[in-house]
Amino acid sequence: MSAAVYDLSIHQLRTFLEVARTGNLTKAANRLGYAQSSVTVHIRTLERRLGVRLFHRHSQGVRLTDEGESVIGHASRLFEVIDDMVRSVGSSEPVRGRVAIGGPAVLTSYYLGPLLRKCHQVYPELRLSTRTLRPSDIEKTVRTGEVDLGFVLTEDCGDDQLRDGPLHWRTLCAVDFVAVSTTKAGARVDDVVLVDDPECVAQQVMAREFRRQFGRPLPSLEVGSIASAVDNLRDTTNVAFVPYVAVKEKIDRGELSIVSHFPSAHVHARAIWRAEMTNAPTLTAVVRHAVEVLSDPVAELATVAPTCALATAG
């Protein structure tokens, strides 16, 4: 048996079952709280790892192939076993309470939406509130208890296990930053690079690599937000250094292009919390779903419109 089969993930199988039930990628994405592109990639990844085609595509949606019909039986039984396991060891008490979350703008605006939707769906009595914080303030607010769960960006993916000490952590997903400019204007290495927060580790990586590559400091200008960095590209030769998820649609439409001769940055999102909170049911529930949703190897989870309004609800 191919080793790739053992890399099958629970969320890919769940996506497969939801697409099979609805017969439609868009409906499945809405029910799961995913971007439709995530659903598509989940199915393609599953097909590649199993070595079979699972669905026939048609104008109204999709229908199972013979191989898909076989897989759906096995996948359904797998989730029955998982449900039995949870019932045998889990508590019948509903998860209720409040979890305060803090993180940088890129995560609260573009990445946490699917997590919040998932938690609202599974734990209707759990209230989540989020705060957008400067990177230097996140760990401090977790330590002081102002927020229960912090999300930070880090260069080091590390291992994803808890660590000893006052803070515990879990590494979740990769977050890519790229340099972009308008397609009508060529970017020069002496053009101003617009950034939203010089404290962001990705922008520190960019500055370091720029100096290494070109032998001089990065000519940057802080503009206050990711959206401002993109908006200020109009009719200029400036470059914006922003998360890829924030500009993917504009790149796809040809409105922006990646400046290939400028450095990019590949960093990681990490959840952190106080050690004494590790076994708290509310925090455990949120971290478990953060691992499920954000650890998805498909970064397309984040290719949705900003979720600021949703992220501050609750």
QUIMOPE-V531243 format. One line per field, one symbol per residue. phi: phi as a letter, one per 20 degrees, with the letter a starting at -180 (. if undefined). A space follows every 50 residues. Layout:
phi: ???
This chain:
phi: .fffffegdffffffgfffffembfffffffemdfffffgfgfffffffe mceeceebfeqbcfefffffffffffffffffffffffdeeeffecpcce dcafgfefecdeggfffffffecfeeddcccecfgfeffffffenfcecd dcdbfefledefdfpfddbbfdbecddcecbffedfedfeffdecebfff fffffgfffffffdmbffedbfdnbfffffffeflcdfcddbfggfcgff ffenfccfefeefdbddcececbfgfegdfgffgfffgffffeeegfeff geecfgdgfffdeo
